[in-house]
Amino acid sequence: MGTEVIEQVRGWLLARNPEVTEIGWDEDLIDSRLIDSLDFPQLLLLLEELAGHELELTAENVVGFRTLRGIRDTVLTDAAGADAVSHE
């Protein structure tokens, strides 16, 4: 599930930022202004939709939302269990 979901997230981010042509796994989505405080709830809703259930936002996992790799390795792993996420 991880890589497929991340590609959908990447597509969502690129659609919101037409001037951007590529988003790296470790690019900080906030520092690079790919998402801002208004976009974050929409990103969370997208991830919940793709995961098929509500995601818990905690002080520990919030940093995982900063990069695509963090979303895959932290947010989706926490949501689905370590064995359910593909780590390429």
Buried (B, 14 or more C-beta within 10 A) or exposed (E): BBEEBBEBBBEBBBEEBEEBEEBEBEBEBBEBEBBEEEBBEEBBEBBEEBBEEEBEBEEEBEEBBBBBBBBBBBBBBBBBEEEEBEEE
